[in-house]
Amino acid sequence: MLAKIGLSLLFATLAICDPKGHRWQHPLSTDRKAEGSHTLFNDGQLTISLGRSPCPGINAIANHGYLPRNGLNISLEQFITGFREGLNFDAEFVRDAVKVYQPFTTTGYNNTLNLNDLDHHSIPGEHDGSLSRNNLFFGDNYSFNKTIWNTVAAHFHNDTISIPVAARARQDRFDAARAINKEFTPSSVSSFGESALYLKAMRGQDKETKTKYVQILFREERIPFKEGYKRSNVSISNKDVGVIAFELARASGCQTLEC
């Protein structure tokens, strides 16, 4: 009897661990200017240059080793594999995203990217009014901003996040960012897309998006495997994200994403 209980506990523990070979590791430093334009990462023996993006989801995928942990010189093939294995986004979604980012590469090659290349303000995905980053006008548009995220998370009172709640959280953050930035560059398409992405990715195999999963993704840049998250059984496509983006727009009183 005791042996059976012990085995049950063991299997339960294994079930909520990070996937084998993809243990979460986070940068010890948040100073991206500490060495060139990269953060410093200390693995206990060696300090190396580490690139990270303004996107918590991409950073989480790298922090789990689905992308190169140093965030540098990443090829399209690596992006496709990393996004499929980490969160199960399909290849077309990744190709389209990388195509947008590619002109801004600083690797010296036109077929690779550093993750911190993604903080260029001309890239559609990098926009003012981010849910967890400050506007470019204030200098740092790439680091997680706890104060900003707290204003967004304050809307999440329940165990799951509905479309109306996510829409209100997005709109309030968008309006607040615009109110204090005289050079605010609106991009409703990117803003709706940002919320649609976290709602879809963190829904995983559940029917609704759990608040605790979203909190972990943004605050820790970690995929919440240990809390029970399981990636979607069906590949996430451009269409899937677009459907949710339009639902958010309609919940905001808009007929299109350009609102």
PyRosetta script that sets phi, psi and omega in degrees:
from pyrosetta import init, pose_from_sequence

init()
pose = pose_from_sequence("MLAKIGLSLLFATLAICDPKGHRWQHPLSTDRKAEGSHTLFNDGQLTISLGRSPCPGINAIANHGYLPRNGLNISLEQFITGFREGLNFDAEFVRDAVKVYQPFTTTGYNNTLNLNDLDHHSIPGEHDGSLSRNNLFFGDNYSFNKTIWNTVAAHFHNDTISIPVAARARQDRFDAARAINKEFTPSSVSSFGESALYLKAMRGQDKETKTKYVQILFREERIPFKEGYKRSNVSISNKDVGVIAFELARASGCQTLEC")
pose.set_psi(1, -49.2)
pose.set_omega(1, 178.9)
pose.set_phi(2, -61.7)
pose.set_psi(2, -37.3)
pose.set_omega(2, 179.0)
pose.set_phi(3, -63.2)
pose.set_psi(3, -40.1)
pose.set_omega(3, 179.6)
pose.set_phi(4, -65.6)
pose.set_psi(4, -40.8)
pose.set_omega(4, 178.2)
pose.set_phi(5, -63.4)
pose.set_psi(5, -42.9)
pose.set_omega(5, 179.2)
pose.set_phi(6, -60.5)
pose.set_psi(6, -44.0)
pose.set_omega(6, 178.4)
pose.set_phi(7, -64.6)
pose.set_psi(7, -38.7)
pose.set_omega(7, 179.5)
pose.set_phi(8, -62.8)
pose.set_psi(8, -43.3)
pose.set_omega(8, 177.8)
pose.set_phi(9, -64.5)
pose.set_psi(9, -39.4)
pose.set_omega(9, 179.4)
pose.set_phi(10, -62.4)
pose.set_psi(10, -48.7)
pose.set_omega(10, -179.2)
pose.set_phi(11, -65.0)
pose.set_psi(11, -36.6)
pose.set_omega(11, 177.9)
pose.set_phi(12, -64.5)
pose.set_psi(12, -39.3)
pose.set_omega(12, 178.5)
pose.set_phi(13, -66.5)
pose.set_psi(13, -44.4)
pose.set_omega(13, 179.9)
pose.set_phi(14, -62.6)
pose.set_psi(14, -33.6)
pose.set_omega(14, -175.8)
pose.set_phi(15, -66.6)
pose.set_psi(15, -25.4)
pose.set_omega(15, -177.1)
pose.set_phi(16, -108.2)
pose.set_psi(16, 16.7)
pose.set_omega(16, 175.2)
pose.set_phi(17, -86.5)
pose.set_psi(17, 161.5)
pose.set_omega(17, 170.9)
pose.set_phi(18, -60.9)
pose.set_psi(18, 149.1)
pose.set_omega(18, 178.4)
pose.set_phi(19, -56.9)
pose.set_psi(19, 147.1)
pose.set_omega(19, -179.0)
pose.set_phi(20, -56.5)
pose.set_psi(20, 131.2)
pose.set_omega(20, -180.0)
pose.set_phi(21, 83.6)
pose.set_psi(21, -0.1)
pose.set_omega(21, -177.0)
pose.set_phi(22, -132.7)
pose.set_psi(22, 43.7)
pose.set_omega(22, 176.3)
pose.set_phi(23, -64.7)
pose.set_psi(23, 137.0)
pose.set_omega(23, -179.9)
pose.set_phi(24, -68.9)
pose.set_psi(24, 130.3)
pose.set_omega(24, 173.3)
pose.set_phi(25, -134.7)
pose.set_psi(25, 131.3)
pose.set_omega(25, -176.9)
pose.set_phi(26, -114.5)
pose.set_psi(26, 147.3)
pose.set_omega(26, 175.6)
pose.set_phi(27, -56.1)
pose.set_psi(27, 140.9)
pose.set_omega(27, 178.7)
pose.set_phi(28, -81.1)
pose.set_psi(28, -23.6)
pose.set_omega(28, -179.3)
pose.set_phi(29, -111.7)
pose.set_psi(29, 145.5)
pose.set_omega(29, 175.8)
pose.set_phi(30, -109.0)
pose.set_psi(30, 9.3)
pose.set_omega(30, -179.5)
pose.set_phi(31, -91.3)
pose.set_psi(31, 98.0)
pose.set_omega(31, -177.9)
pose.set_phi(32, -67.9)
pose.set_psi(32, -17.7)
pose.set_omega(32, -178.4)
pose.set_phi(33, -92.3)
pose.set_psi(33, 5.2)
pose.set_omega(33, -175.6)
pose.set_phi(34, -64.6)
pose.set_psi(34, -31.8)
pose.set_omega(34, 177.9)
pose.set_phi(35, -145.1)
pose.set_psi(35, 98.1)
pose.set_omega(35, -175.2)
pose.set_phi(36, 63.4)
pose.set_psi(36, -125.9)
pose.set_omega(36, 179.6)
pose.set_phi(37, -110.5)
pose.set_psi(37, 21.4)
pose.set_omega(37, -177.9)
pose.set_phi(38, -119.4)
pose.set_psi(38, 156.2)
pose.set_omega(38, 173.9)
pose.set_phi(39, -79.2)
pose.set_psi(39, 165.0)
pose.set_omega(39, 174.5)
pose.set_phi(40, -101.4)
pose.set_psi(40, 137.1)
pose.set_omega(40, 178.2)
pose.set_phi(41, -123.2)
pose.set_psi(41, 128.5)
pose.set_omega(41, -178.9)
pose.set_phi(42, -114.9)
pose.set_psi(42, 114.8)
pose.set_omega(42, -178.3)
pose.set_phi(43, -94.2)
pose.set_psi(43, 14.0)
pose.set_omega(43, 178.7)
pose.set_phi(44, 102.3)
pose.set_psi(44, -21.6)
pose.set_omega(44, -179.6)
pose.set_phi(45, -128.3)
pose.set_psi(45, -33.6)
pose.set_omega(45, -171.4)
pose.set_phi(46, -136.4)
pose.set_psi(46, 134.3)
pose.set_omega(46, 174.6)
pose.set_phi(47, -98.8)
pose.set_psi(47, 123.0)
pose.set_omega(47, -175.9)
pose.set_phi(48, -127.7)
pose.set_psi(48, 162.8)
pose.set_omega(48, 178.4)
pose.set_phi(49, -75.0)
pose.set_psi(49, 135.8)
pose.set_omega(49, -175.6)
pose.set_phi(50, -131.1)
pose.set_psi(50, 127.0)
pose.set_omega(50, 177.8)
pose.set_phi(51, -101.7)
pose.set_psi(51, 138.1)
pose.set_omega(51, 174.8)
pose.set_phi(52, -137.7)
pose.set_psi(52, 158.3)
pose.set_omega(52, -174.8)
pose.set_phi(53, -103.5)
pose.set_psi(53, 176.2)
pose.set_omega(53, 174.0)
pose.set_phi(54, -79.2)
pose.set_psi(54, -1.0)
pose.set_omega(54, -175.3)
pose.set_phi(55, -101.9)
pose.set_psi(55, 118.4)
pose.set_omega(55, -178.8)
pose.set_phi(56, -63.0)
pose.set_psi(56, -31.9)
pose.set_omega(56, 179.3)
pose.set_phi(57, -66.8)
pose.set_psi(57, -45.6)
pose.set_omega(57, 178.0)
pose.set_phi(58, -63.6)
pose.set_psi(58, -43.2)
pose.set_omega(58, 179.3)
pose.set_phi(59, -61.8)
pose.set_psi(59, -39.7)
pose.set_omega(59, 179.1)
pose.set_phi(60, -62.9)
pose.set_psi(60, -41.2)
pose.set_omega(60, 178.7)
pose.set_phi(61, -61.3)
pose.set_psi(61, -40.3)
pose.set_omega(61, 177.1)
pose.set_phi(62, -70.7)
pose.set_psi(62, -38.3)
pose.set_omega(62, -179.6)
pose.set_phi(63, -65.0)
pose.set_psi(63, -21.6)
pose.set_omega(63, 175.6)
pose.set_phi(64, -94.7)
pose.set_psi(64, -0.8)
pose.set_omega(64, 177.4)
pose.set_phi(65, 80.7)
pose.set_psi(65, 14.3)
pose.set_omega(65, 174.0)
pose.set_phi(66, -75.9)
pose.set_psi(66, -25.2)
pose.set_omega(66, 167.1)
pose.set_phi(67, -114.2)
pose.set_psi(67, 160.2)
pose.set_omega(67, 176.8)
pose.set_phi(68, -51.7)
pose.set_psi(68, 128.9)
pose.set_omega(68, -173.5)
pose.set_phi(69, -63.2)
pose.set_psi(69, -25.0)
pose.set_omega(69, 178.8)
pose.set_phi(70, -80.1)
pose.set_psi(70, -8.7)
pose.set_omega(70, 175.2)
pose.set_phi(71, 70.9)
pose.set_psi(71, 19.1)
pose.set_omega(71, -172.9)
pose.set_phi(72, -119.7)
pose.set_psi(72, 146.4)
pose.set_omega(72, 172.5)
pose.set_phi(73, 52.4)
pose.set_psi(73, 54.8)
pose.set_omega(73, -176.4)
pose.set_phi(74, -96.1)
pose.set_psi(74, 128.7)
pose.set_omega(74, -178.0)
pose.set_phi(75, -87.1)
pose.set_psi(75, 165.9)
pose.set_omega(75, 176.6)
pose.set_phi(76, -58.5)
pose.set_psi(76, -42.8)
pose.set_omega(76, -179.8)
pose.set_phi(77, -60.7)
pose.set_psi(77, -39.3)
pose.set_omega(77, 178.2)
pose.set_phi(78, -67.7)
pose.set_psi(78, -39.2)
pose.set_omega(78, 176.1)
pose.set_phi(79, -61.5)
pose.set_psi(79, -46.7)
pose.set_omega(79, -178.3)
pose.set_phi(80, -60.8)
pose.set_psi(80, -47.4)
pose.set_omega(80, -179.5)
pose.set_phi(81, -65.3)
pose.set_psi(81, -44.0)
pose.set_omega(81, -177.8)
pose.set_phi(82, -63.5)
pose.set_psi(82, -43.2)
pose.set_omega(82, -180.0)
pose.set_phi(83, -71.4)
pose.set_psi(83, -32.6)
pose.set_omega(83, 177.5)
pose.set_phi(84, -69.3)
pose.set_psi(84, -47.5)
pose.set_omega(84, -176.5)
pose.set_phi(85, -74.1)
pose.set_psi(85, -31.6)
pose.set_omega(85, -177.5)
pose.set_phi(86, -80.3)
pose.set_psi(86, -52.0)
pose.set_omega(86, -174.1)
pose.set_phi(87, -129.6)
pose.set_psi(87, 0.2)
pose.set_omega(87, 177.8)
pose.set_phi(88, 64.5)
pose.set_psi(88, 46.3)
pose.set_omega(88, 167.3)
pose.set_phi(89, -83.7)
pose.set_psi(89, 144.5)
pose.set_omega(89, -177.4)
pose.set_phi(90, -80.5)
pose.set_psi(90, 167.1)
pose.set_omega(90, -172.8)
pose.set_phi(91, -64.3)
pose.set_psi(91, -37.6)
pose.set_omega(91, -178.7)
pose.set_phi(92, -62.9)
pose.set_psi(92, -42.6)
pose.set_omega(92, 178.0)
pose.set_phi(93, -57.9)
pose.set_psi(93, -46.4)
pose.set_omega(93, -176.9)
pose.set_phi(94, -68.2)
pose.set_psi(94, -42.9)
pose.set_omega(94, 178.8)
pose.set_phi(95, -58.1)
pose.set_psi(95, -44.7)
pose.set_omega(95, -179.2)
pose.set_phi(96, -62.9)
pose.set_psi(96, -40.6)
pose.set_omega(96, -179.7)
pose.set_phi(97, -66.9)
pose.set_psi(97, -47.0)
pose.set_omega(97, -178.0)
pose.set_phi(98, -64.1)
pose.set_psi(98, -35.9)
pose.set_omega(98, 178.5)
pose.set_phi(99, -59.1)
pose.set_psi(99, -37.3)
pose.set_omega(99, 178.6)
pose.set_phi(100, -68.4)
pose.set_psi(100, -39.7)
pose.set_omega(100, -176.0)
pose.set_phi(101, -79.2)
pose.set_psi(101, -25.8)
pose.set_omega(101, -168.8)
pose.set_phi(102, -54.7)
pose.set_psi(102, -40.5)
pose.set_omega(102, -179.3)
pose.set_phi(103, -60.8)
pose.set_psi(103, -14.6)
pose.set_omega(103, -175.3)
pose.set_phi(104, -104.4)
pose.set_psi(104, 13.3)
pose.set_omega(104, -178.7)
pose.set_phi(105, -63.0)
pose.set_psi(105, 143.2)
pose.set_omega(105, 175.5)
pose.set_phi(106, -117.2)
pose.set_psi(106, 15.0)
pose.set_omega(106, -177.1)
pose.set_phi(107, -77.5)
pose.set_psi(107, -18.3)
pose.set_omega(107, -174.3)
pose.set_phi(108, 93.9)
pose.set_psi(108, -2.7)
pose.set_omega(108, 178.9)
pose.set_phi(109, -129.7)
pose.set_psi(109, 144.7)
pose.set_omega(109, -176.7)
pose.set_phi(110, -86.8)
pose.set_psi(110, 5.6)
pose.set_omega(110, -179.8)
pose.set_phi(111, -119.7)
pose.set_psi(111, 13.0)
pose.set_omega(111, 176.2)
pose.set_phi(112, -138.0)
pose.set_psi(112, 162.3)
pose.set_omega(112, 178.4)
pose.set_phi(113, -137.2)
pose.set_psi(113, 148.5)
pose.set_omega(113, 163.3)
pose.set_phi(114, -93.7)
pose.set_psi(114, 146.6)
pose.set_omega(114, -177.9)
pose.set_phi(115, -61.7)
pose.set_psi(115, -33.0)
pose.set_omega(115, -179.7)
pose.set_phi(116, -77.9)
pose.set_psi(116, 0.0)
pose.set_omega(116, 169.4)
pose.set_phi(117, -68.5)
pose.set_psi(117, -19.0)
pose.set_omega(117, -174.7)
pose.set_phi(118, -78.7)
pose.set_psi(118, -3.3)
pose.set_omega(118, -179.7)
pose.set_phi(119, -91.1)
pose.set_psi(119, 8.6)
pose.set_omega(119, 177.2)
pose.set_phi(120, -67.5)
pose.set_psi(120, 129.5)
pose.set_omega(120, -172.1)
pose.set_phi(121, -69.8)
pose.set_psi(121, -15.7)
pose.set_omega(121, 179.6)
pose.set_phi(122, -81.7)
pose.set_psi(122, -10.1)
pose.set_omega(122, 179.3)
pose.set_phi(123, -78.5)
pose.set_psi(123, 131.6)
pose.set_omega(123, -177.0)
pose.set_phi(124, -53.4)
pose.set_psi(124, -37.0)
pose.set_omega(124, -177.6)
pose.set_phi(125, -71.2)
pose.set_psi(125, -20.4)
pose.set_omega(125, 179.1)
pose.set_phi(126, -96.8)
pose.set_psi(126, 115.5)
pose.set_omega(126, -171.2)
pose.set_phi(127, -144.4)
pose.set_psi(127, 155.1)
pose.set_omega(127, 172.1)
pose.set_phi(128, -67.6)
pose.set_psi(128, 150.0)
pose.set_omega(128, -179.2)
pose.set_phi(129, 85.1)
pose.set_psi(129, 19.6)
pose.set_omega(129, 177.2)
pose.set_phi(130, -56.6)
pose.set_psi(130, 149.8)
pose.set_omega(130, 179.7)
pose.set_phi(131, -70.3)
pose.set_psi(131, -21.9)
pose.set_omega(131, -173.5)
pose.set_phi(132, -138.9)
pose.set_psi(132, 4.3)
pose.set_omega(132, 178.7)
pose.set_phi(133, -127.0)
pose.set_psi(133, 158.3)
pose.set_omega(133, 178.4)
pose.set_phi(134, -82.5)
pose.set_psi(134, 166.6)
pose.set_omega(134, 175.7)
pose.set_phi(135, -70.8)
pose.set_psi(135, 150.1)
pose.set_omega(135, 178.3)
pose.set_phi(136, -56.1)
pose.set_psi(136, -32.9)
pose.set_omega(136, -178.9)
pose.set_phi(137, -51.7)
pose.set_psi(137, -31.6)
pose.set_omega(137, -177.2)
pose.set_phi(138, -93.6)
pose.set_psi(138, 5.7)
pose.set_omega(138, 170.1)
pose.set_phi(139, 102.6)
pose.set_psi(139, -42.1)
pose.set_omega(139, -175.6)
pose.set_phi(140, -116.7)
pose.set_psi(140, 101.0)
pose.set_omega(140, 179.9)
pose.set_phi(141, -105.4)
pose.set_psi(141, 15.2)
pose.set_omega(141, -174.0)
pose.set_phi(142, -122.1)
pose.set_psi(142, -25.1)
pose.set_omega(142, -176.5)
pose.set_phi(143, -85.0)
pose.set_psi(143, 144.5)
pose.set_omega(143, 174.5)
pose.set_phi(144, -60.1)
pose.set_psi(144, 130.7)
pose.set_omega(144, -179.8)
pose.set_phi(145, -113.4)
pose.set_psi(145, 105.5)
pose.set_omega(145, -175.0)
pose.set_phi(146, -60.4)
pose.set_psi(146, -39.7)
pose.set_omega(146, -178.0)
pose.set_phi(147, -63.0)
pose.set_psi(147, -44.9)
pose.set_omega(147, 179.2)
pose.set_phi(148, -64.3)
pose.set_psi(148, -47.3)
pose.set_omega(148, -178.2)
pose.set_phi(149, -62.8)
pose.set_psi(149, -35.6)
pose.set_omega(149, 179.0)
pose.set_phi(150, -60.6)
pose.set_psi(150, -34.8)
pose.set_omega(150, 178.7)
pose.set_phi(151, -68.4)
pose.set_psi(151, -32.0)
pose.set_omega(151, 177.1)
pose.set_phi(152, -75.0)
pose.set_psi(152, -49.8)
pose.set_omega(152, -176.9)
pose.set_phi(153, -64.3)
pose.set_psi(153, -21.0)
pose.set_omega(153, 178.9)
pose.set_phi(154, -62.0)
pose.set_psi(154, -17.9)
pose.set_omega(154, 178.4)
pose.set_phi(155, -80.6)
pose.set_psi(155, -16.4)
pose.set_omega(155, -171.3)
pose.set_phi(156, -92.5)
pose.set_psi(156, 88.0)
pose.set_omega(156, -175.3)
pose.set_phi(157, -93.4)
pose.set_psi(157, -15.9)
pose.set_omega(157, -174.9)
pose.set_phi(158, -109.8)
pose.set_psi(158, 174.7)
pose.set_omega(158, -179.2)
pose.set_phi(159, -69.7)
pose.set_psi(159, -23.3)
pose.set_omega(159, 178.3)
pose.set_phi(160, -126.9)
pose.set_psi(160, 162.0)
pose.set_omega(160, -177.5)
pose.set_phi(161, -112.0)
pose.set_psi(161, 117.3)
pose.set_omega(161, 179.8)
pose.set_phi(162, -86.3)
pose.set_psi(162, 167.9)
pose.set_omega(162, 176.8)
pose.set_phi(163, -60.1)
pose.set_psi(163, -49.0)
pose.set_omega(163, 178.9)
pose.set_phi(164, -59.0)
pose.set_psi(164, -39.6)
pose.set_omega(164, 179.9)
pose.set_phi(165, -67.8)
pose.set_psi(165, -45.6)
pose.set_omega(165, 178.6)
pose.set_phi(166, -62.4)
pose.set_psi(166, -37.8)
pose.set_omega(166, 179.3)
pose.set_phi(167, -64.9)
pose.set_psi(167, -43.3)
pose.set_omega(167, 179.4)
pose.set_phi(168, -66.9)
pose.set_psi(168, -41.4)
pose.set_omega(168, 178.3)
pose.set_phi(169, -61.1)
pose.set_psi(169, -43.1)
pose.set_omega(169, 178.9)
pose.set_phi(170, -64.6)
pose.set_psi(170, -46.7)
pose.set_omega(170, -177.0)
pose.set_phi(171, -64.1)
pose.set_psi(171, -43.0)
pose.set_omega(171, -179.6)
pose.set_phi(172, -63.7)
pose.set_psi(172, -41.4)
pose.set_omega(172, 177.9)
pose.set_phi(173, -66.5)
pose.set_psi(173, -41.8)
pose.set_omega(173, 179.5)
pose.set_phi(174, -60.4)
pose.set_psi(174, -46.3)
pose.set_omega(174, -179.2)
pose.set_phi(175, -66.3)
pose.set_psi(175, -39.9)
pose.set_omega(175, -179.8)
pose.set_phi(176, -65.9)
pose.set_psi(176, -40.4)
pose.set_omega(176, 179.7)
pose.set_phi(177, -66.4)
pose.set_psi(177, -38.9)
pose.set_omega(177, -180.0)
pose.set_phi(178, -68.2)
pose.set_psi(178, -35.4)
pose.set_omega(178, -175.2)
pose.set_phi(179, -66.5)
pose.set_psi(179, -26.2)
pose.set_omega(179, -175.9)
pose.set_phi(180, -108.4)
pose.set_psi(180, 6.5)
pose.set_omega(180, -175.8)
pose.set_phi(181, -128.1)
pose.set_psi(181, 107.2)
pose.set_omega(181, -178.0)
pose.set_phi(182, -69.9)
pose.set_psi(182, -14.7)
pose.set_omega(182, 178.1)
pose.set_phi(183, -110.7)
pose.set_psi(183, 24.9)
pose.set_omega(183, -178.5)
pose.set_phi(184, -56.6)
pose.set_psi(184, 129.8)
pose.set_omega(184, 178.3)
pose.set_phi(185, -109.4)
pose.set_psi(185, 102.3)
pose.set_omega(185, -176.1)
pose.set_phi(186, -72.5)
pose.set_psi(186, 139.7)
pose.set_omega(186, 173.3)
pose.set_phi(187, -146.9)
pose.set_psi(187, 85.1)
pose.set_omega(187, -177.8)
pose.set_phi(188, -63.8)
pose.set_psi(188, -34.4)
pose.set_omega(188, 179.6)
pose.set_phi(189, -59.2)
pose.set_psi(189, -49.5)
pose.set_omega(189, 179.2)
pose.set_phi(190, -66.0)
pose.set_psi(190, -37.2)
pose.set_omega(190, -178.4)
pose.set_phi(191, -66.9)
pose.set_psi(191, -46.4)
pose.set_omega(191, 175.9)
pose.set_phi(192, -63.6)
pose.set_psi(192, -37.3)
pose.set_omega(192, 179.8)
pose.set_phi(193, -64.6)
pose.set_psi(193, -37.9)
pose.set_omega(193, 179.1)
pose.set_phi(194, -59.4)
pose.set_psi(194, -47.1)
pose.set_omega(194, 179.9)
pose.set_phi(195, -68.9)
pose.set_psi(195, -38.7)
pose.set_omega(195, 178.8)
pose.set_phi(196, -62.2)
pose.set_psi(196, -37.4)
pose.set_omega(196, -178.7)
pose.set_phi(197, -64.6)
pose.set_psi(197, -47.1)
pose.set_omega(197, -178.5)
pose.set_phi(198, -69.3)
pose.set_psi(198, -35.8)
pose.set_omega(198, 179.2)
pose.set_phi(199, -63.4)
pose.set_psi(199, -42.9)
pose.set_omega(199, -178.2)
pose.set_phi(200, -74.8)
pose.set_psi(200, -46.9)
pose.set_omega(200, -176.3)
pose.set_phi(201, -63.8)
pose.set_psi(201, -43.3)
pose.set_omega(201, -176.8)
pose.set_phi(202, -83.3)
pose.set_psi(202, -5.9)
pose.set_omega(202, 173.1)
pose.set_phi(203, -70.2)
pose.set_psi(203, -35.8)
pose.set_omega(203, 177.6)
pose.set_phi(204, 53.8)
pose.set_psi(204, -124.6)
pose.set_omega(204, 179.9)
pose.set_phi(205, -95.2)
pose.set_psi(205, 5.7)
pose.set_omega(205, 179.3)
pose.set_phi(206, -87.3)
pose.set_psi(206, 164.5)
pose.set_omega(206, 178.0)
pose.set_phi(207, -81.2)
pose.set_psi(207, -25.0)
pose.set_omega(207, 179.2)
pose.set_phi(208, -132.8)
pose.set_psi(208, 161.6)
pose.set_omega(208, -178.5)
pose.set_phi(209, -86.3)
pose.set_psi(209, 121.2)
pose.set_omega(209, -177.8)
pose.set_phi(210, -79.4)
pose.set_psi(210, 134.5)
pose.set_omega(210, -178.2)
pose.set_phi(211, -60.2)
pose.set_psi(211, -42.3)
pose.set_omega(211, -176.6)
pose.set_phi(212, -63.2)
pose.set_psi(212, -32.9)
pose.set_omega(212, 178.3)
pose.set_phi(213, -66.8)
pose.set_psi(213, -42.1)
pose.set_omega(213, -179.6)
pose.set_phi(214, -66.5)
pose.set_psi(214, -41.5)
pose.set_omega(214, 178.0)
pose.set_phi(215, -59.1)
pose.set_psi(215, -44.3)
pose.set_omega(215, -179.7)
pose.set_phi(216, -66.1)
pose.set_psi(216, -42.3)
pose.set_omega(216, 179.7)
pose.set_phi(217, -58.5)
pose.set_psi(217, -47.2)
pose.set_omega(217, -176.5)
pose.set_phi(218, -77.3)
pose.set_psi(218, -46.3)
pose.set_omega(218, -173.7)
pose.set_phi(219, -74.7)
pose.set_psi(219, -36.5)
pose.set_omega(219, -174.4)
pose.set_phi(220, -111.7)
pose.set_psi(220, -8.9)
pose.set_omega(220, -174.5)
pose.set_phi(221, 51.5)
pose.set_psi(221, 53.4)
pose.set_omega(221, -177.2)
pose.set_phi(222, -135.9)
pose.set_psi(222, 140.7)
pose.set_omega(222, 173.4)
pose.set_phi(223, -80.8)
pose.set_psi(223, 124.5)
pose.set_omega(223, -169.6)
pose.set_phi(224, -79.1)
pose.set_psi(224, 53.6)
pose.set_omega(224, 177.2)
pose.set_phi(225, -58.3)
pose.set_psi(225, -42.1)
pose.set_omega(225, -175.3)
pose.set_phi(226, -65.0)
pose.set_psi(226, -23.2)
pose.set_omega(226, 179.2)
pose.set_phi(227, -91.1)
pose.set_psi(227, 0.8)
pose.set_omega(227, 176.3)
pose.set_phi(228, 110.1)
pose.set_psi(228, -0.8)
pose.set_omega(228, -179.8)
pose.set_phi(229, -62.4)
pose.set_psi(229, 137.6)
pose.set_omega(229, 173.7)
pose.set_phi(230, -129.6)
pose.set_psi(230, 127.9)
pose.set_omega(230, -177.7)
pose.set_phi(231, -61.8)
pose.set_psi(231, 156.2)
pose.set_omega(231, -178.3)
pose.set_phi(232, -56.3)
pose.set_psi(232, 140.4)
pose.set_omega(232, 175.5)
pose.set_phi(233, -73.3)
pose.set_psi(233, -21.0)
pose.set_omega(233, -178.4)
pose.set_phi(234, -110.2)
pose.set_psi(234, 133.3)
pose.set_omega(234, -179.3)
pose.set_phi(235, -57.7)
pose.set_psi(235, 137.8)
pose.set_omega(235, 179.4)
pose.set_phi(236, -85.0)
pose.set_psi(236, 127.1)
pose.set_omega(236, -175.2)
pose.set_phi(237, -112.2)
pose.set_psi(237, 171.2)
pose.set_omega(237, 172.9)
pose.set_phi(238, -55.8)
pose.set_psi(238, -41.3)
pose.set_omega(238, -178.8)
pose.set_phi(239, -62.5)
pose.set_psi(239, -42.5)
pose.set_omega(239, 179.9)
pose.set_phi(240, -58.7)
pose.set_psi(240, -46.2)
pose.set_omega(240, -179.5)
pose.set_phi(241, -68.5)
pose.set_psi(241, -39.5)
pose.set_omega(241, -179.9)
pose.set_phi(242, -62.4)
pose.set_psi(242, -39.7)
pose.set_omega(242, 179.3)
pose.set_phi(243, -59.5)
pose.set_psi(243, -45.3)
pose.set_omega(243, -179.3)
pose.set_phi(244, -68.7)
pose.set_psi(244, -38.0)
pose.set_omega(244, 178.1)
pose.set_phi(245, -59.7)
pose.set_psi(245, -41.7)
pose.set_omega(245, 178.1)
pose.set_phi(246, -68.4)
pose.set_psi(246, -35.2)
pose.set_omega(246, 176.2)
pose.set_phi(247, -63.3)
pose.set_psi(247, -39.9)
pose.set_omega(247, 177.4)
pose.set_phi(248, -65.6)
pose.set_psi(248, -40.3)
pose.set_omega(248, 178.9)
pose.set_phi(249, -62.8)
pose.set_psi(249, -45.8)
pose.set_omega(249, -179.9)
pose.set_phi(250, -64.4)
pose.set_psi(250, -37.6)
pose.set_omega(250, 177.9)
pose.set_phi(251, -67.2)
pose.set_psi(251, -17.7)
pose.set_omega(251, 178.8)
pose.set_phi(252, -95.9)
pose.set_psi(252, 4.7)
pose.set_omega(252, 179.5)
pose.set_phi(253, 84.1)
pose.set_psi(253, 18.1)
pose.set_omega(253, -178.2)
pose.set_phi(254, -107.6)
pose.set_psi(254, 148.5)
pose.set_omega(254, 177.1)
pose.set_phi(255, -95.6)
pose.set_psi(255, -17.4)
pose.set_omega(255, 177.6)
pose.set_phi(256, -136.7)
pose.set_psi(256, 174.2)
pose.set_omega(256, 178.5)
pose.set_phi(257, -76.8)
pose.set_psi(257, -17.4)
pose.set_omega(257, 177.2)
pose.set_phi(258, -90.2)
pose.set_psi(258, 85.3)
pose.set_omega(258, -171.9)
pose.set_phi(259, -136.4)
pose.dump_pdb("model.pdb")
